[in-house]
């Protein structure tokens, strides 16, 4: 466990994290725009939306960087290595009567540029995990923390954890005089004698209780008057002031710790998002069908099998541009 930060060091590190995550988000959007424009070169409304998106300085910078890398690679001597997207895997592209040709070098370089930074250690983190890696930590007070893949955490003292990315499962040794707190963004989960999961999902913090009780609150002062009990969940967005409670069998809380993904009436997009930390490469989820709710149990340690099962059950279209980039579309 790392020693607490000196005054000012933590704030500076968090500012670096925030800046990097913002840049990575814009870069991902730029790459998705490149794919859309390549798919639908004659779609005038799409081009209008792209021009509107690019008017934002941060978006324009991300696009310029992407275009610069593409231009450099196009200047390299051709080695004849071209990856043809299998049209049979994507009905929409097959109907269009064409396949998309993507140079291996371009795909590899773009993946390294836009995906690789997500896998680097966060400056403020005491502990990070790689793709597919689950790490268990025993704390000095006897509590135990299980960190999910592609996650990052630090500690602000012996009983204060700060989740910087991803998910973690906490089995806490209760102490009335020194409550164990987990901060994730602006959300705070406070141990009331419990085992619980905290996950960062964009602007939302997901809290789920397996044993005991957890208090949910926000750094700005809001506090849920009723603690979460076993099997209860809460999706908390402190920035917008919204929260949504749900329920699930307590035994399925943090099922990822045993390599299982359990989805109970959750959006398909959430299932794809849960697969990403276990998948070596970039999963791009697209299409209106990503909003529909699904239920199922999938093997996280074999993400390709999980994707194949989702495709069979929900009619997904899966296109692998390279071994590193996979596009999943749901009509």
N, C-alpha and C positions, 0 to 999 in steps of 0.2 A: 504494500500500500504506500502510495506516494505521500510525502509530507505536504501539508497545506501550502498553498501559494503565498508568496510574499505580496504585500500590498501593491496593486497595480499590475502584477504579472498575469494574474488570471484574466483580468479585464482585457488586457492586450491580446492574450491568446484567443479569447472568445471573439474578439473583433476580427482576428485573422480567420477564424473558422467561419464566421458569418459572411465575410467577404468572399472566401473561397467557395462556399456553398452557393452563394448568389451567382458567381461567375459560372460555376458548373451547370446550374439550372439553365442559364441563357445559352450555354454551349450545347446542351442537350436539345433545347428548342431549335437552335440553328440546324443541327443535324437532322431533326425530324422535318423541318421545312425543306431541307435538301431532298429528303426521300419523297415528301409529298409532291414537290414540284417535278421530280423525276417521274413519278407515277402518272401525274396529270398535267402534262406540259401545255395542254390547250384549254385548261380550266381558267377562264378570265376572272371569275369571282375569287378563286383561290389566289391568283397573282395579286389581286387588289388587297386581299387580307394580308398577304405577305408584305406588300409595300407598307401597309399601315403598321404591322408588327415591327418592321425595320426602322420606323421613324424614331423609336426609342433609342437613345444613344448607346445604352448597354447592349441592346439587341443588335444594333448595327455593328458594334465592335466585335461581338461574337460571330456574326456572319462574315465579317471581313477576315477574321482569323481563320475561320473554316475555309473560306474561298482561297486564302493565301496558301494554306497547306495543300489544298487540292491542286492549285496551279503549280506548286513546286513538284508535286508527284507526277503531274502530267508531263513535266519536262524531262523526267528520268527516261533512259532508254527502256523500251519495252522488252520484257523477258518472255512475252507470250503467255504469262500466267494470268488468266482471266477467269473469274468465278461467275458462272451463269446461275442466276436464281432459278431454282426448279419451279417452273410455272405450275406443275401439277399440284404443288403444295398450297397454291393460292388461287382460288377460283376466280376472284375478281381480276387478277392479272391475266389469267388464262383467257377470260372473256375479252379482255382488251386486245388479245391477239399478239402480244409481244412479251418478251422477257427483258429484264434489266441486266446489263453487264456492269460488273463492278470490279475494278482491278484489286487484286489481293493487297498490294502495297498500300493503296488508298484506304481500304477498309481497316487494315492493321494499324496504320498511322492515326486514323481518326479515332479508332477505339482507344489507342494509347493516350491520345490527347484528351478525349472527353470522358472516358470511363476510368482510366488509370488513376486520376486524381482522387476518385471516390475511394480507392483502395489504400491510399497513403495514410499513415498515422496522422491523427489530428494533433496539432501542437499542444493543446491543453490537456490531452488525455494521458492518464496514468496507465491505462490498459486498452488495447485495441484487439480486434479479431479479424482474420482474413476470411475470404469466401469459403463457406462450408465449415469454418472452425467454430467450435463451441468451447468456451473456457470457463472452468470452475475456480472460484477464489474463496478461500476461507479467511474471514476477517479476524482481527485480534480479539473481538468480543464474542467470538463463536458463531456469528452470523455467516451465512453462505450466499454467494452471488454467482449466478450462472449467466454468462454474457453470450448473446446470440452472435451468429456470423455477421461480419461487416458492421460491428458495433463499436462504440467507444465510450469510456467512462473515466471519471476522475473522482477524487474524494476531497471534500472540504472539511477535513477532520475525521475522527474515528466513526461518527454516527451520521455523517452527511455525505450522501453520494450524489454525483451529478452525471446524468446520462446525456451524452453529447450527440450520440447517433445510434440508431438501431433499437434493440430490445434487450431487456435483462429480467431475470427472475430472482426474487429475493426471498430467502428463508431467514427471517430475522429473529434474533434472540431479544425478546421484549424487555424493555426497561422503562418503567413509568417516569422515572426522573430524567432519562436521557432518550427521548423518542428518536427512532431512526427515520430520517427523511430522505426522499429521493426527489431531486429537482430535474425536470425535463422541459427545457424551454422555460415558459412562465408557469408551468403547472408543477404542483408539489403533491407528492403522495407521502402521507405520514403513517407510520406503523402504529397500529393499536393492538398488536399481538398477533402476528400473521405471517403468511407466505403469499406473495403477490407478484404480478408481472407489470412492468412499465414498458411501453413501446412508443417511439416517436414515429408518427405517420404524417409527414408534412407539417402543417400547422397544428395538427391534432395530437394530443397525448392520450394514449389508450392505457387504462388501468384495469386490471382484472384480478380478482381475489380468489385464492384457492383455500386458504385457511384463515380464521380470525377475522380481522376487520381492518380497513384502511380509510383514512380521512383524505378527501380530495379538496384541494384549494388552489388559488392562483397567487402569484407573487404580488399582484396589485391589491390584494386584500380580500377577494371573494373566497368564501368557504362554504362547502356543501354541509348543511346542518346534519344530514344523515350519513353515517359512514357506510362504506360498501361492505357487504357481507359475502360469505362464500358463494361463488357462482355468479356474483354481480359484476358488471363491467361498467365503465364510464369512459366515453370519448369526450375529451375536454379541450376546447379551443379558447384559451384565455384571451387572445387578441380580439376575437369577435364576441366573446362572452357567451358562447353557446356550449351546451353539454347535452349528451344523450346517454341514458342508462340502458343497459341490456342485461341479458342473462345467458348463462351457459353452464353445462355440468362442471363443477369444480375440478374434476379429474382432468379436464381438457385444457385448463389454464396452463400456458407455457408448454404445450405439447411438443413444440419444436425442440425442447431440451432432450427429447428421446427420438428426434428425427422425424416427427410426424407433423403434418399440416392439417389441422382440423378446421374446416369452414362450416359454420352453421348460419345459414341465411345471411351471408355477407356478399358484397358486390364482387363480381368476377375480377374487377380491377384490383381489389384487395388481395385476392388469391395470387395473382401474378406478382404483386408487390411483395408478398410473403416469400415467393420463390426466389426473388432476385438475389438475396444474400447468399443463397446456396448454389447459384448457377454461375459457372465460369463464363462470363460474357455479359452482354447487355441485352435485356429483354425489353422490347418496346411494345406497349399495349395500346391498341387503337381500336376505334369503332364504337358505335352506340351500344352494342351488346355488352360492353364492359360494365355497364351500369346495372345489369340484371343480377339478381341474387342467386347464389348457388350454395349447395351443401355437399360436403364430401370429405374424405380423408385421403391424404396423399403422402407419398414417401419423399421427404425433403432431401435425403441423401442421394437420390437418383432423380434429379430435377427433370431430365429428359423424359423419363417414364411418367412423371407427374404431368408434364405438358401433354404427352400423348394421351393420357387418361382424360384430361380436360378437353382435348380436341374431340375425342370420341363421344364424351358425354354432352358437350355443349356446342358441337359443330364449329369449332374454331378453325381459322385458316392460319397456318404457321409457315413462315418463309425464313429460311436461314440464308442470309446474305453471305456470311462467312462463318467460321466456327465461333466468332466472337460477337456477332450481331444477329439477333433473332427478332423478327417482327411477328406479333400475334394480333390477329384481327378477329373481332366478333361482330357480326352483322346484327 
